[in-house]
Amino acid sequence: MIKKLRVRFICVTMLIVTVVIVVALGILTEYMQKSLVKDQYAMLHRIAEDPGMKVRPSITTSKNFHLPCFILEYTTDGRLDARGDSSFDLTNEAELKELYELGCGAEETEGVLEDRGLRYVRMETPRGRKLVFSDMSGERTTMRYLVKESILIGLGVFLGVLVITVFASARIVKPVEEAWKQQKQFVSDVSHELKTPLTVIIANAELLEQPGYGEEKRREFSDNILCMSRQMRRLVESLLDLARLDSLREADTHKENVDLSALTEDCVLPFEPLYFERGLTLESDIEPDIRVYGNEQALRRCVDILLDNAQKYSDPGTVRLRLQKSGRNAELTVRNPSPELTRSECRDIFKRFYRRDTARTNSGSYGLGLPIAEGIVVRHNGEIECGWVDGEICFTMTIPLM
C-alpha cells in the first residue's frame, strides 16, 4: 500500500509539474512571438514613414534596430521603384510587380504573405501606395530556436523535479508508513491483550456448565470471569481515552482556569494508602497557587497516571512528587527508584502497549497510561519527558502557566 501511495504521489506531482511547465513555456513562447511580431511591424512602419532611413541591420538598441527589408512604390513617371537590402533580388521586375499587387490587393494594411515568406506594411502616400517587405526567415529561425530551447528547458526542469520528487516522496510518505505500521502493531497488541482474558472467561464459563463442581468451585469460576471482565473493561476504557485524544475531543473541550496546585494535592491523598500497602513512602512538595489553562478532568487523569505508574513499578524506597513554577511553565516531576533505563527505553516508554517488565503483564497494566498522559500534556501545549538519573526514573511534565 505504501509503495502504491508513493507511486501515486509521484505521478500526481509530475502531472501537475508537466501541466505547469507546458502552460508556462507556452505562455512565454506566445508572448515572445507576439512581441517579436509587434516589434517587426513597428519597424516596418517606421521605415515606411521615413524613406531616408537605413534599411540594413545594425547592432544598436532595440528601438534603433533595423530589419533587412525592401520598399516598393511607383515613381511619378510610372516606374516601379525597388530599393532595399542587398540580400534581396530586386532585379526581377515581374516578381516585384506581383508582390506589389498582392500587397495592394490585401484588405489589411499589414500582414503576411505565407507562400513568399514575407511580412508587409502598406502606406498611402501622395505618390500612391508604398509597400515595405521584410523576410520572415530570421523570425521563423528565432521562433524555432526559442521553441527548441523551451522544450530543452522544460525537459530539464521535468527531470530535475522528478529526481527531487522521487527522493522527497520517501520522506513525505514516511509518516504515513509509520502510522500504518503503528496501526498494524496497535491492532496486534489489542488482539493479544484481549485474547488472554477472553480465553480465561471462556474456559471458566465452560467449567461452570459442567456438572460435578461444588458451590465453592463454581464461585471461584464466577470470580475469575468477573475479574477478567473488569480487566477487559479497563482496557476498553483506556482505548476509548486514546480515541478521544486522537480525535481532539477530550483536552480541547471545556478549558478553564485550573488550580494545578490544589488539583495535585487532591490526587496525592487517595494514593497514600496504596503506597503504604506496598511499603513505599510518598513525599510531595507542591508550590501553592500554580494555575494553568486547561481541562481539569484531563489534567487530573494525567497526574493520577503518573502516581499510579510510580506505585506499580517503583523499587522499595521513596517516591517524590514536586510541583513548581519554572519560567513561564508549571513543572510537575515524579521520581521513584527504578532499575537503569537506557535513552531508547525512556523514549519507548510512551509507546502504546509498551511494558519494560514483561513479567508484570498480568498486573492490570496494559501500557496505555503513559501514552494517554502524553496525549493530554500535548493537547495542553506542554511536554512530558522521561529520564533515569542516580537510580531513579523521573517523569517531568511542563505546561504553560496562565
N, C-alpha and C positions, 0 to 999 in steps of 0.2 A: 504493500500500500504506500509506504513512504517513497519507494522508488518511482511509482507511478505519479505520486504527487509532485516529486521533484521534476520529472519529465514534463508534466503538465505545466508546472510553473515556468520552466524554461521555454516551452512552446508559446505560452501566452505572452510572456515577456518579449520574446523575439518577434512575435506577430505585431505587438504594439510598436516595438522599435522599428520594424520594417515599414509599417504604415507611416510613422513619424518621419523616417528618413525619406521615403518616397514623396510624401507631401511637401516636406521642407525643401528638398532638392528640386522638386517640380516647380514650386513657387519661385525659388531662386532663379531657376533656368528661365522661366516665363518672364520674370521681372527683367533679367539681363537681356533677353531677346527684345522685349518691348522698349527697353531703354536704348538699346543699340539702334533699333529701327527709328525711334524718335530722334535720336541724335543725327542719324543719316539724313532723314527728311529735313531737319533744321539746317543742316549744312548745305543740302541741295537748294533750299530756299534762299540761303544767304548768297550762294554762288549765282543763282538766277537774278537776284536783286542787284548784285554788284558785278557787272560784266568785266570789270578790270581785275577782279580777284584772281589770284593764282589758283590754278586747279591741280597742281602737282602736290603730292602729300609732303608734309613737313613734320618733324618731330617737335611739337610745341605743346602748349597746354590744350586741354580738351576743347576749349572754346575756339581756339585758332587752328584746330586740326582740319586738314582739307582732304577730301576724298579724291581718288583718281576718277575723273569723270570727263564727260564731253558735253558741249552745248550745240543744239541745232536750232537755227532760226533763219528765216528768209530775209535777204537784204532788200533794199529799195528797188534794185534792178531785177528782182525776181529770182535771184540765185540762192540756193540753199547753202548757208554758211555753216560749216562744221569746224569746231575748234575744241581742243581738249588735250588730255594726257596722251603722250606718245605711245602708251601701251595699247591704245585702241587703233583699229584700222579705219581711218576716216577717208579712205580713197574710193570706196565702193559707194558711188552716188545712189544707185538703185536701192541698196540695203539701207542707206541713211534715210532716203525718202520714205521707205516702208516703215521705218521706226518712227519717223515724224508723224506719218498718217495714223499709226497705231496709237501714239501718244495723244494726238489731237482728237481722235475718234472716241477715246475713253470718256466715260461720264465724270469720273473724279479727276480733280486737278493733280492728284498724286496717286501713285500706285506702283504695281509690279507687273512686268512682262515675264511671266514664269518661263515660257519656252525660250526666251532670249537670255534669261538670267540677268535682267536689268531692272533697276528701280528708277522711276522718273518723277519729275515735278514739272508741271505746266504753268506758265505765267503769261498773262496778257500784257503786251507792250504796245506803244504807239505804232510800231512797225509790224505788229502781228503777234503771233504766238511764239513763245520761246520755250524750248524743252531742254531740261538738264537731265542727263542719264548718268547713272553710276553702276559699276559692275558689282553684282551680289556675291561673287565667288569668295571674296575675302570675308564677307559677313557669314556666309554658309560655312566656311572653314572654321571661323571663330566659334560658331554655334556647335559644330561637330566636336571641336576640341573641348568646349565647355561641357557638352553632354558626356563626352568620354571621361573627363576629369570628375564630373559629378558622380558617374557610375563607379569609378575607382574609389572616390572618397566614401560613397555610400557603402561599398563592399568592405572597405577598411573599417568604417565605423561599425558595420554589422558584425564583422568577425571579432572586433575588439570587445563589443558589448556581449557577444556570445561567449567569449572566453571568460569575461568577468561574471556573467550570469551563471555559467556552469560552476565556477568556484564559489560564487556567492550563494547559490541555491543550497549548497551543502550546509552553510551556516544558517540560512533562513529556515530550512525545514528541520534543523536540529532541535529547536524547542518542541516542534510537533512530534518528532521522533521520540524525544524524551517523554513527552506527555503520553504518547501511545504505549511506550514501554511501562511507564508508571501505571497506566490504566490496566494493562495486562497483569502486571505484578499485583496491583490492588485487588483485582478480581480473584487472582490465585490465592492471595493472602486471606481474603474474606472467606473464600470457599474452604480453605484449610481451617480457619478459626471456627467456622460453623460446623465443620464435619465432626469434630470431636464431641461437642455437646449433643448434636443430633444423634450420633451413634450411641451415646450413653442413654439418651432419652428413649430411643427405640428399643435398646436392649432391656432397659428396666420396664418399659411398657409391655414387652413380650413376656417378661418374667411374671408380671402381675397377672397376666391372663392364664398362666399355667397353674393348675391345681397342686396342692401338696405343700404350699408355703403357709407358714403361720402368720398371725396378725402382725407380729413384730417385724418379720421379714418383709411383709408387704408394705408396712410403714416405711421401712428403710428404702425400698424401691421407690416409693412415692416421694420420699425426701430427696432422693437422687434426681428424680425427674424435676422436682421443684427447683433444686439448686442449679441444675443445668439450664432450666428455663430462665431463671433470673440472670444467669451469666449471658445467655443469648440476648436478653432484653438490654443489658448494659452495653453489649456490643452494638446492637441496633441503635440505641440512643447515641452512642459515640459516632456511629456512621452518619446519623441524622445531623449531629452537630457539625461534622465535617462538610456535609452537603450544604448546610446553611452558610458556613463560612465561604465555601467555594462560590456560592451564588450571591454573596454580599448581602444576605438577608438579616444577619444577626447583629454584627457590630456596627453596621451603618444605619441602623434604625434606632430611634429614640435615644439620641445622645444628649447628655446634660452635664451640668457641673457636678462632679463626683468628688467627695471627700475620700481620697485614696487611703489616708491615714486611718480613719475610722473603719473603712471597709476592711483593711488588712487586719486590724485588731479583732474585728468580728470573725474573720476567717481563722485566726490563730486559736481562739478559745475552744472550738469543738475538736481541734486536733490534739490538744494537750493530753487528754486521757488516752488517745491512741498511741501517742509517743511513749507515755508512761507504761502502757501494757507491753510495749516492745523493748522496754529497758533503755529508751532514748531520752535525752534531755533536749527540750526545745527552748532556745533563747531568742528573744525578739527585741529589736531596737528600732522603734518606729518614731520618726520625727513627726510632730503634730502638724495639722493644717496643711497637708500637701494635697492640692486639688488639681484634677485633670478634667479634660472634656471627653466624655466617652459614655459607653453603655455600662451601667452599674452591674447588671446581671452578668454580662460577659467578663468584666474585669474580676468580679468575684470568682467566677469559674476558673479564670486563669490562675489566681492566687491559690485556690483550692488544689488545682492540678499540681502546682509546684510543691506545695506542702505534702500532698498525698504521695507524690513521686519520691520525696525525700524520706518519708517514713517507711515506704515499701522497700527502697533499695539502699538505705543507709547502713553502713557498718556500725557496730556499737560505738557510742560516743555522743557528741553534742551536735545538734542541728541549729544553725544560726540564721535567723531571718533579719534583714536590715532594710529599712525604707528611709531614704534621704533625698534631698534635693541635690542635683548635680548639674550645675549650669542652668539651662532652661528646661531640663528634664527631671522627671521623677524617676529615681533609680531604686529598684527592688532587687535584692540579692538573697538567694537561698543557698547556704553551704551545708554540705553533710559529708562525713567521712566516706571514702569510697576507694576501691582499688584503682590503680592508674588507668586513665583513658588516653588514648592517642588523639591527635588532632582530627584524624579521619573519623574516629568513633564519636568525638564531640560534634562533628557535623552530621553524622548519620543518625544521631540520637533523635533528631527532629523528623526523621522519615517515618512514614506511616507503617505500623506493624513492626518497627524495628525494636528488638529486645537484645541487649548485650548479653544478658544472662539467660540462656535458653533453659536452664534448669528451673527458672521461675515462670515457665509458660503457663502453669495452672494456678498462678497466684491471683487470678482475676484481672490481670492487666493484659491489654491487647496491643500495647504500643501505640495507642491513639491519643493519649493525654497530651503529650508534649507537642505533637503536630497541631492539636486543637489550640493549645496555648499560643503557639507561634502564630497561628492564623488570627487569633484575637488581637495579639500585640500589633501585627502588621496592619490590621484594619483600623487600629488606633494611631497609625503613623509612627509606630515605635519599632524597637528592635529587641530581640531576645538572643542571648548567646550562652554557650556552654564552654566551660574550661575546667582544667584539672590542675591544681597547684598545691604542693605540700600535703599530699594525701587527702585532699578534699575536692569534691566536684562542686562547681559553683555555677548557678544559673543567674544571669543578670538580665533584668528586664528594664528597659528605659522607655518612658512615654512622655511626650511634651506636656509641660505644665500649662495651666490655664493662663 
